[in-house]
Amino acid sequence: MRLEIRNGDWFGTAEWCGPGEVALDIPDPGRREWFQRYFQSENAFLTGAVDGAELSVERPDSSQEAFIRAAYQLARYSYEVSRESSGTRSQARAS
């Protein structure tokens, strides 16, 4: 799963290669380092029923699903993320 990441002008891609492995093609060293930390960090969130909520933790690089969730959450930081999927393009951006 390869995603394009933009912030105004296009500047890089991120690709989930396997558990714990995200390949980044980002020319700017500062941004690349930020994305490395972002995809290696742990995210905590509540799951389960309202009356029995549990705390769950996942790393964005742990699975393809976690990678996709984290990538589209980049919209919070004013990034646009898009991917090619069977000839169609999906996109997320902050409104």
Backbone as ProteinMPNN parsed JSONL, in Angstrom:
{"seq_chain_A": "MRLEIRNGDWFGTAEWCGPGEVALDIPDPGRREWFQRYFQSENAFLTGAVDGAELSVERPDSSQEAFIRAAYQLARYSYEVSRESSGTRSQARAS", "coords_chain_A": {"N_chain_A": [[0.849, -1.167, 0.0], [0.881, 1.966, -1.099], [1.131, 5.38, -0.465], [0.547, 8.762, -1.396], [1.765, 11.772, -0.077], [0.958, 15.042, 0.58], [1.538, 18.531, 1.069], [0.442, 21.24, 0.243], [2.518, 21.608, -2.117], [3.481, 18.57, -3.79], [5.34, 16.226, -1.916], [6.225, 13.695, -1.031], [6.167, 10.057, -0.419], [4.669, 7.308, 1.333], [4.948, 3.937, 2.238], [3.49, 0.956, 3.27], [5.199, -1.853, 4.16], [5.327, -4.163, 5.624], [4.807, -5.705, 8.873], [5.906, -3.384, 11.218], [7.427, -2.016, 9.364], [7.737, 0.701, 7.395], [8.209, 2.241, 4.394], [9.673, 5.222, 3.441], [9.644, 7.821, 1.1], [10.811, 10.604, 1.093], [12.211, 13.552, 0.4], [13.152, 15.72, 2.033], [15.099, 15.836, 4.906], [14.3, 16.574, 7.546], [11.477, 16.451, 7.51], [11.199, 13.752, 6.793], [12.236, 12.489, 9.065], [10.302, 13.304, 10.94], [8.028, 11.945, 9.951], [8.933, 9.318, 10.232], [9.025, 9.074, 13.037], [6.297, 9.522, 13.501], [4.992, 7.283, 12.281], [6.043, 5.263, 13.832], [5.179, 5.689, 16.375], [3.002, 5.053, 19.224], [-0.513, 4.703, 19.27], [-3.238, 5.405, 21.304], [-6.547, 4.449, 22.099], [-10.094, 4.296, 22.817], [-12.052, 1.328, 22.885], [-14.795, -0.956, 22.336], [-17.97, -1.456, 24.055], [-19.97, 1.296, 25.323], [-20.482, 1.145, 28.084], [-18.547, -0.614, 28.842], [-15.971, 0.123, 28.068], [-12.685, -0.263, 26.73], [-9.165, 0.288, 26.837], [-7.212, 0.515, 24.006], [-4.191, -0.07, 22.192], [-2.13, 0.722, 19.446], [0.419, 0.554, 16.953], [1.096, 2.605, 14.142], [2.593, 1.308, 12.195], [2.128, -1.369, 12.53], [0.217, -2.929, 11.183], [-1.41, -3.193, 7.966], [-3.949, -2.035, 8.019], [-3.811, -0.391, 10.316], [-1.821, 1.338, 9.437], [-3.116, 2.64, 7.29], [-5.22, 3.934, 8.671], [-3.711, 5.693, 10.308], [-2.378, 7.164, 8.349], [-4.446, 8.55, 7.003], [-5.243, 10.102, 9.101], [-3.409, 12.068, 9.083], [-4.47, 14.297, 7.975], [-5.205, 15.956, 10.001], [-2.966, 17.435, 10.434], [-2.832, 19.127, 8.322], [-2.089, 17.812, 5.987], [-2.498, 16.297, 2.796], [-3.572, 13.16, 1.791], [-3.335, 10.548, -0.479], [-4.221, 7.636, -2.385], [-3.648, 5.169, -4.884], [-5.983, 2.94, -6.084], [-7.02, 0.301, -7.754], [-7.26, 1.859, -10.083], [-8.777, 3.996, -9.212], [-8.887, 6.945, -7.225], [-8.459, 7.645, -3.835], [-8.957, 10.049, -1.299], [-7.983, 12.102, 1.47], [-8.398, 14.997, 3.377], [-7.925, 17.899, 5.44], [-10.721, 19.887, 6.402]], "CA_chain_A": [[0.0, 0.0, 0.0], [1.71, 3.165, -1.251], [0.33, 6.597, -0.353], [1.184, 10.052, -1.663], [1.527, 12.744, 0.992], [1.174, 16.404, 0.076], [1.24, 19.684, 1.905], [0.617, 22.262, -0.788], [3.21, 20.921, -3.206], [3.789, 17.167, -3.504], [6.69, 16.092, -1.399], [6.716, 12.369, -0.697], [5.294, 8.893, -0.337], [4.864, 6.349, 2.422], [4.466, 2.626, 1.809], [3.532, -0.088, 4.292], [5.872, -3.014, 3.563], [5.133, -5.306, 6.499], [4.755, -5.285, 10.277], [7.055, -2.625, 11.697], [8.241, -1.508, 8.255], [7.134, 1.69, 6.502], [9.221, 2.854, 3.531], [9.377, 6.628, 3.179], [10.375, 8.491, 0.028], [10.614, 12.015, 1.416], [13.539, 14.14, 0.212], [13.554, 16.604, 3.126], [15.466, 15.021, 6.067], [13.502, 16.933, 8.718], [10.134, 15.873, 7.349], [11.324, 12.291, 6.817], [12.391, 12.111, 10.471], [8.999, 13.489, 11.588], [7.167, 10.845, 9.524], [9.434, 8.086, 10.861], [8.51, 9.072, 14.414], [4.838, 9.427, 13.444], [4.565, 5.915, 11.977], [6.547, 4.351, 14.859], [4.588, 6.019, 17.672], [1.834, 4.261, 19.614], [-1.769, 5.434, 19.385], [-4.161, 4.811, 22.273], [-7.934, 4.834, 21.871], [-11.072, 3.456, 23.499], [-12.83, 0.401, 22.065], [-15.81, -1.686, 23.087], [-19.244, -0.799, 24.36], [-19.861, 2.488, 26.163], [-20.435, 0.783, 29.5], [-17.418, -1.511, 29.09], [-14.887, 0.564, 27.183], [-11.335, -0.724, 27.031], [-8.111, 1.051, 26.192], [-6.439, -0.247, 23.026], [-2.989, 0.61, 21.722], [-1.556, 0.154, 18.232], [1.397, 1.357, 16.221], [0.693, 2.741, 12.744], [3.336, 0.405, 11.316], [1.904, -2.756, 12.946], [-0.587, -3.632, 10.182], [-1.818, -2.329, 6.862], [-5.124, -1.278, 8.459], [-3.337, 0.659, 11.225], [-1.098, 2.283, 8.589], [-4.098, 3.443, 6.554], [-5.877, 4.828, 9.639], [-2.766, 6.742, 10.704], [-2.087, 8.017, 7.194], [-5.554, 9.468, 6.765], [-5.301, 11.04, 10.221], [-2.477, 13.162, 8.795], [-5.265, 15.475, 7.609], [-5.193, 16.849, 11.176], [-1.763, 18.269, 10.335], [-2.957, 19.828, 7.032], [-1.548, 17.035, 4.876], [-3.425, 15.556, 1.949], [-3.083, 11.803, 1.576], [-4.112, 9.867, -1.513], [-3.682, 6.35, -2.82], [-4.206, 4.59, -6.097], [-6.585, 1.646, -5.79], [-7.768, -0.2, -8.914], [-7.532, 2.93, -11.027], [-9.504, 5.105, -8.601], [-8.091, 7.641, -6.227], [-9.114, 8.011, -2.584], [-8.227, 11.184, -0.758], [-8.439, 12.69, 2.727], [-7.753, 16.273, 3.692], [-8.625, 18.675, 6.465], [-11.65, 20.854, 5.815]], "C_chain_A": [[0.897, 1.232, 0.0], [0.801, 4.391, -1.277], [1.168, 7.815, -0.707], [0.795, 11.011, -0.55], [1.894, 14.115, 0.456], [0.863, 17.423, 1.168], [1.464, 20.895, 1.017], [1.21, 21.603, -2.008], [3.484, 19.478, -2.798], [5.176, 17.072, -2.92], [7.101, 14.685, -1.028], [5.678, 11.273, -0.704], [5.643, 8.079, 0.901], [4.255, 5.034, 1.963], [4.6, 1.631, 2.946], [4.081, -1.341, 3.629], [5.655, -4.29, 4.365], [5.12, -4.822, 7.934], [6.051, -4.604, 10.72], [7.895, -1.989, 10.609], [7.431, -0.595, 7.334], [8.27, 2.342, 5.72], [8.782, 4.277, 3.207], [10.252, 7.133, 2.043], [10.081, 9.979, 0.177], [11.984, 12.676, 1.376], [14.031, 14.986, 1.392], [13.857, 15.786, 4.384], [14.633, 15.322, 7.319], [12.102, 16.348, 8.661], [10.185, 14.348, 7.408], [11.44, 11.798, 8.259], [11.065, 12.24, 11.218], [8.065, 12.329, 11.235], [7.635, 9.508, 10.095], [8.918, 7.983, 12.292], [6.997, 8.879, 14.428], [4.392, 7.981, 13.233], [5.088, 4.893, 12.987], [5.93, 4.605, 16.234], [3.401, 5.104, 17.97], [0.624, 5.173, 19.749], [-2.667, 4.688, 20.359], [-5.563, 5.335, 21.996], [-8.85, 3.861, 22.596], [-11.817, 2.587, 22.499], [-13.876, -0.262, 22.945], [-17.059, -0.866, 23.313], [-19.027, 0.367, 25.316], [-19.723, 2.116, 27.632], [-19.285, -0.166, 29.838], [-16.229, -1.166, 28.217], [-13.533, 0.061, 27.676], [-10.342, 0.144, 26.277], [-7.333, 0.124, 25.262], [-5.267, 0.602, 22.558], [-2.522, -0.078, 20.445], [-0.526, 1.111, 17.659], [0.951, 1.438, 14.77], [1.43, 1.795, 11.796], [3.086, -1.071, 11.631], [1.093, -3.573, 11.939], [-0.966, -2.653, 9.077], [-3.018, -1.476, 7.264], [-4.722, -0.13, 9.38], [-2.594, 1.744, 10.444], [-2.066, 3.211, 7.854], [-4.806, 4.416, 7.49], [-4.965, 5.995, 9.999], [-2.484, 7.698, 9.55], [-3.214, 9.015, 6.951], [-5.761, 10.435, 7.933], [-4.291, 12.174, 10.058], [-3.209, 14.425, 8.357], [-5.331, 16.461, 8.778], [-4.022, 17.818, 11.133], [-1.703, 19.006, 8.997], [-2.246, 19.119, 5.888], [-2.697, 16.438, 4.083], [-2.787, 14.204, 1.672], [-3.955, 11.161, 0.512], [-3.429, 8.559, -1.878], [-4.36, 5.929, -4.106], [-4.738, 3.211, -5.737], [-7.467, 1.243, -6.96], [-8.169, 0.929, -9.865], [-8.335, 4.083, -10.463], [-8.64, 5.719, -7.522], [-8.96, 7.97, -5.027], [-8.297, 9.13, -1.965], [-8.844, 11.645, 0.551], [-7.692, 13.993, 2.921], [-8.579, 16.998, 4.733], [-9.564, 19.655, 5.79], [-11.663, 22.135, 6.592]], "O_chain_A": [[1.587, 1.507, 0.981], [-0.178, 4.432, -2.022], [2.347, 7.894, -0.363], [-0.362, 11.058, -0.133], [2.994, 14.326, -0.055], [0.041, 17.193, 2.055], [2.535, 21.502, 1.033], [0.477, 21.088, -2.852], [3.694, 19.187, -1.62], [6.093, 17.757, -3.373], [8.276, 14.484, -0.722], [4.494, 11.5, -0.952], [6.75, 8.153, 1.435], [3.176, 5.014, 1.37], [5.677, 1.473, 3.522], [3.511, -1.839, 2.658], [5.791, -5.388, 3.825], [5.395, -3.651, 8.193], [7.138, -5.171, 10.613], [8.973, -1.468, 10.893], [6.559, -1.05, 6.594], [9.182, 2.925, 6.307], [7.66, 4.504, 2.755], [11.46, 6.899, 2.029], [9.225, 10.536, -0.512], [12.831, 12.394, 2.224], [15.22, 14.961, 1.709], [12.967, 15.103, 4.89], [14.301, 14.405, 8.071], [11.603, 15.812, 9.65], [9.311, 13.721, 8.007], [10.815, 10.805, 8.63], [10.733, 11.385, 12.039], [7.388, 11.789, 12.11], [6.808, 8.652, 10.409], [8.433, 6.931, 12.71], [6.472, 8.153, 15.272], [3.501, 7.504, 13.937], [4.617, 3.756, 12.996], [6.136, 3.819, 17.159], [2.863, 4.461, 17.069], [0.725, 6.28, 20.278], [-2.836, 3.473, 20.248], [-5.747, 6.515, 21.697], [-8.449, 2.751, 22.947], [-12.171, 3.037, 21.409], [-13.836, -0.135, 24.169], [-17.189, 0.259, 22.83], [-18.026, 0.419, 26.03], [-18.922, 2.717, 28.349], [-19.076, -0.484, 31.008], [-15.558, -2.052, 27.689], [-13.28, -0.025, 28.878], [-10.647, 0.67, 25.206], [-6.852, -0.927, 25.684], [-5.341, 1.83, 22.531], [-2.513, -1.306, 20.362], [-0.598, 2.323, 17.862], [0.475, 0.447, 14.217], [0.937, 1.512, 10.705], [3.752, -1.939, 11.068], [1.268, -4.789, 11.853], [-0.854, -1.438, 9.24], [-3.093, -0.307, 6.885], [-5.233, 0.982, 9.245], [-2.721, 2.93, 10.749], [-1.856, 4.423, 7.804], [-4.979, 5.587, 7.153], [-5.393, 7.149, 9.995], [-2.366, 8.906, 9.756], [-2.958, 10.196, 6.719], [-6.392, 11.479, 7.765], [-4.32, 13.14, 10.821], [-2.628, 15.51, 8.366], [-5.495, 17.663, 8.568], [-4.078, 18.896, 11.725], [-0.634, 19.458, 8.587], [-1.843, 19.762, 4.918], [-3.746, 16.115, 4.64], [-1.6, 14.121, 1.357], [-5.182, 11.224, 0.592], [-2.221, 8.398, -1.703], [-5.505, 6.293, -4.373], [-4.021, 2.403, -5.148], [-8.554, 1.793, -7.133], [-9.284, 0.946, -10.385], [-8.559, 5.068, -11.167], [-7.756, 5.061, -6.974], [-10.059, 8.506, -5.172], [-7.074, 9.153, -2.096], [-10.06, 11.591, 0.732], [-6.492, 14.077, 2.659], [-9.774, 16.746, 4.889], [-9.249, 20.195, 4.729], [-12.39, 23.064, 6.24]]}, "name": "protein", "num_of_chains": 1, "seq": "MRLEIRNGDWFGTAEWCGPGEVALDIPDPGRREWFQRYFQSENAFLTGAVDGAELSVERPDSSQEAFIRAAYQLARYSYEVSRESSGTRSQARAS"}
